Amino acid sequence: MRTLAIKAETLTYVYQPYGVVALDEVSFEVGEGEFVAIIGQNGAGKTTLLKNIVGLLKPTRGKVLVEDLDTNQFTVAELSMRVGLVLQNPDQQLFAQTVEDEIAFGPRNLKLPDSEVASRVEKVIAKLNLECFRREFPLGLAIGDRLKVVIASVLAMRPHIILLDEPTMGQDYQGHHQTMDIARQLHQEGHTIVIATHHMDLVAEYAQRVIVLCQGKILLDDTPAAVFSQPEVLRRTHIAPPQITQLAQSLPPSLGFSRDALTVVELGEAVLDKVNRRESITKKQKLTLVEKARDSGRYDLFQEGR
Amino acid sequence: MVTKEPYISISNMSYRYPDAKHYALEELNLTIYKGEFVVILGEHLAGKSTFCQILNGAIPNFKGGEMKGSVIVGGLNTQEVSVAELAQKVGIVLQDPEAQLFTTKVISEVAFGPENLCLDVDEILERVRWALQVVGLASFEERSPTSLSGGQKQRLAIAAALAMRPEVLVLDEATSQLDPVGTMEVFALVQELNKKYNVTIIMATHKSEEAAQFADRILILHQYRLIAEGVPQEVFQNTKLLQQVNIRSPQVSQLATYLEERSLCLSEFPVTIEQVRRGIEQLFRRGENCEL
């Protein structure tokens, strides 16, 4: 059986003093090496869930296991070698004077020898192309680079599980893809990725599995195609499928298009395929006409078929 | 309703932040008409936020720096009047709501602006309740802004701007943290303010699908300059330019381009689901292929 990365058992989390139930008896498992997107309306519980996994919040009831460690019994520091969190706003987790120091902070706190700290810093700097910024002030960098520094400092702790909470804030289209490409690369290297996001086109393109949260409960848990094929259910948690999927769903059923196209290329190819097939059918009909004309010697049919 | 009455006139305007080597906006010439719904697209650091802040006078009045040319908003030259005076004409919603929320209660956050106009208490309360109602936070009056989710904070920031009953509402990526339906709701809300109350809307965003659906006009900023403008269909049809400046077209426009590149043309270039659906239906009714 596949090793479990994360297991939540009837996880309930209540924010005080207002008594807001942010997570309501949520149970799920994430296997090692999965790429999971968490979607759901503002306030659905996405951030609360991620904070419970990383141990920043402890369950009000129920429990969370991270690689078999019960988060109730371990500190954030102890969990930080297994699971790392990239916050929604990178500026909330940057504080050092230089990029190098920022990245070294975590490993130093593990009381690793200096040589090991230095080697980890070098590795993540190379991995995320931060060489030219290593002595820069992290908060002075552009948003995309600030985010890279945060990801680098998380990676320096060598966690297997990486959680990203809407890592696309304040970024443009290119920035979104850059971030998601980093997540994909980490996934290919064996990391378990859990990412909360509102960008459904990115979910469709990158995620293997989607957990849909609604008012603290899991509404759906399936592949992107299966999840986006249920727009009515998604609407309950303020999610609309990617525009291209919405288009596929709005085409008349008589045209026979699949209703769960996830990308522009997928639907584009389907349209081209249908057009080509129809043309080849027309050609075939024409050929039949030509053959009939030849057989029967009828000139009018021959003209029609030409 | 878009009128012929210019409300914002920007002529030969260039602006440089204090101590900056380069201009953050260069040689901008632009007229925005009363009642227009204008969307600004541009990649990160193209100058969108700077543009938003020249409209309410925060630039140059708060930020300093060097401004050439002029910005006239509602008949006021932004370099000659105070930001407080402009605040009655221009409401602004910042990208990071946490940068503009500072009170301990939702209700006092929204009341702050009108209080500073020295309005009657009844008038203030009426404006606050209306604004919270409009953004869907009516039941949150007593909550602390810090206890709200990211999206709720963005709505609150919009409510605070609305309570000033501005003639122009400037939104700087004000839906960046909202869920898809929340984003649509804010666009629909802004459209309602535009249509019903004739508020001129200027909205910087990366969300091209909503922009295509709601904007009267789209402006494209790239490297501190205004490089293109037009109705959504014109702008999104220029696929080459958009790729160069890293702007994502609506997925339906991407689809049309994908088909066009493979010699299959739709009868009109689509920017909305409705338009592309019509185009595809026609394709299978009549079998139109373009000849390239």
Interface residues (C-beta under 8 A of the other chain):
Chain A: Y15 Y18 V20 G40 Q41 N42 G43 A44 T47 Q88 N89 A142 I143 G144 E166 M169 G170 Q171 D172 Y173 Q174 G175 H198 M200 D201 R235 T237 H238 I239 A240 P242 Q243 I244 Q246 L247 S250 L251 P252 L255 V264 V265 L267 G268 V271 L272 K274 V275 R278 E279 T282
Chain B: G42 E43 H44 L45 Q95 D96 E98 R143 S147 S149 G150 G151 Q152 E173 S176 Q177 L178 D179 P180 V181 G182 T183 M184 H206 E209 N246 I247 R248 P250 Q251 V252 Q254 L255 Y258 L259 R262 L264 I273 V276 R277 I280 E281 L283 F284 G287 N289
